[in-house]
Amino acid sequence: MSALLVLALRGAPANAQAVEPETEPKKHFVSTSLFMLANLLPLDDPPHFYQLNYGYRVTPKDALIVEAITWRYQAPLGIPYGTHQGDPDEAFPGHVRDVGVGLAYQRFIWKGVYSALHATPFVQTYFDARGEKIQTGFQLFMTLRFGYSFRLFDDRIFLEPSVAFTYWPVNTNLPASFQKQEDKWPNYFLFEPGLNLGVNL
C-alpha cells in the first residue's frame, strides 16, 4: 500500500511553470479562469464573466501576461464577505458591464509558489433596472495575487489556484444612484479566490 502511495505521489501534479533542472519551460501559454463556469449555473442573474489570457515567459521564473476580461456586476465590489454580500439593499439600481484589457507580471518565488501583480483599465457601462444604458465611466483595477501552479499531462496543462487582494484607485463617472451605494464600502476587497487553467504552447 505504501509503495502505491509513493508511486501516486511521484506522478502527482507539481509546478506548472517554475524552472526545473531537466526541463526548460515553454515560452508561450494561454489561460483562462475556470470561474467562467459560473455562467452555466442556473442563476437569476449570471455574471456573464469571460476571460482570455496570453502569456510570455521572459525568463523561466518571470512572465508577462495580457488579459482580456469582461463581466457584469450588480453591487459594489468592496462589500466584504458576510451578511451584506447578496443583500438586495446594497445592490445598484441596475448593473455595470466592464470591458478591459490588462497586463500582469508573474514571478515564481519558490517551486510552484508565485505572486502576480495585475493592472486592468476597464471601460464601465452603467445600465438601469430596465437594462437601458445610462452612461459610461472608467475604472483602474489592480490585483496582487498569490498562488501555486500545478502541472499536468507532462507539463502541457497547468492549474493555478490563488488568492488575491484587489484595489481600484480610480473609479469615475458613476451615476449618482450607483455612487450612493459605492460610497458605503471600501475600494478594495480581501481574499478573492482565483482558479486559472492554462496550456503551454
N, C-alpha and C positions, 0 to 999 in steps of 0.2 A: 504493500500500500504506500509506504514512504517513497519507494522508488518511482511509483507512478506520479506521486505529488511532485517530486523533483523534476521529472520529465515534463510535467504540465507547466511548472513554473519556468523552466528553461525556454519553453515555447510561448510563454505569455507575452503580451504586448509590452514594449518598452518605449523609449523615447523616439518620437517621430522625426525630430529634426536636429537633435543635439549631435555633435560630432562624435564618431567612434573611430578607433584606430584603423579598422579594416574597411570602412566604407566612407566615401565622401558623399554627403547629401546632394540630392539633385538641386539645381539652381532655381527651377520654376515650380510653382504649385498653384492650384486653385482650391478654394474652400468656400464653405457657406455655413450658416447657423442652422443647427437642427431644430431650433425653436420655430422655424418656418412650418413645422408640422402642426403648430397650433392653429394654422389657417384651416386645417382639415377637421378640427373639433367642432361639434355641434353647438357653437356658442351663439348667443343672440347678436353679438357684435364682434366678430373675429378681428384680429389685429391687422390683417392684410399686410403682414410683415414679409419682406423679401430682401435677401442679401446675397451678393456675389463678390468674392474676393479674388484678386490675383496677387501672388507674392513672388518676390525675387530675393534669393539669399545672397547678400553681398559677401558674407563670409559664412563658414559653417555654423557660426553662432549668432549671426545678425541677419535680419530680414526686413525688407521694406514691403509693405502691403497696401494696395489700393482697394478700397472698399466702396461698393455701390450699394446703397441702402434706401429702402422706402418702407414706411409703415404709418399707421394712424393710431391715435390715442384719444381718449375721451375725458381725461382728468390730468391734473398737474403731475409731472414726473417726479417731483420731490416728496410726494406722500410716502412716508416710511411704512415698513411692514407693521401691521396691526389692524385695529378696528376700522381705521379710516380708509384703508385700501378697499376699493369697491363700493364705498359709501355713496349713494346717489346724491347726497347733499354736497359732496365735494366735486362732483363732475362738472365739466364745462357744459354750457348750453349749446352743445353741438360737438364737433370733433376737429382734430388737427391732422392734416396729412403732411408728412415730412418726406422730402426727396433730397438726397445728398450723395456726394462722392467725397470720401475722406482718405487720409493717409495714416498708416500705423507703422511704428518701429517696434520690432520684436527682438528681444535679446535673451538668449539662453544663459541661465545663471549656473546651473549645475545639473548634469544629465538632462532629464526631460523637463526640469523646472524652468519656467520662463516668466518674464514680465513683458508687458507691451504698453506703449503709450499711443493712443488714438486721438486724432483731431478730425472732426467731420463738420463741415459747414452745411447746414440744411436750409433749403427754402421751405418755409412753412405756409400752408394754405389753410385758412380757417373757414369752417363751414358751420352754419346754424343748425338748429334742431331739425329743419326740413331738408337738410342736405344741400342748401344753396350756399355758394361761395360768398364770403363776406369781404375778406381782404387777404393779403399775403404779408409775411414777415420773414425774419432771418434768425437762425439760432446757430451758435457755435457750440458743438457738443464734444466734450473732452472725456476720455476714459483712461484710467490706469488699471491694467488687468494683470492678474497673477494666475498662472495655471500650470498644467502638466500636459505634455504631449506624448501620447501613446502611438506606437507604430504597429501596423497590422499588415498582413499579407505581404511579407518580405519587403517592408518599408514603403510600399506603394501608397497605402492609405494611412492617414493619421487622424486621431480623435483627440480633441483638446477641451477637456472640462476646465472651467476657470471661474474666478470670482472677480468682480470689478467694482471700482469706485468711480461714479460718473459725476460730471460737473458741467454746467452750461453757463459760462460767464456772460454770454451775450444772448439775449432773447428779446427781439424787438417787434414792435408794431402789433401787439396783441389787441384784439377788440376789448373794449372796456369791461364787458361782462366776463371775458376769459381772464383778463388781468386781475380782476377782483378775486377769482379763485386761485390764481397763480400766486398772488401776494401772501396767501396764508401759509405757504410752505417754502422750505429752503430750495436753493438752486443746485442741489446735489442729491445723490442717492447712494447709500452704502450697501455693499454686499449684493450686487446684482449678479445672478448666476449667468454663466455662458457655456455653450457646448457647440464647438465647431467640428465639422467633418471636412477633410481635405484629401486631395490626390496630388502626389508628387508626379510631375511631368518629365 
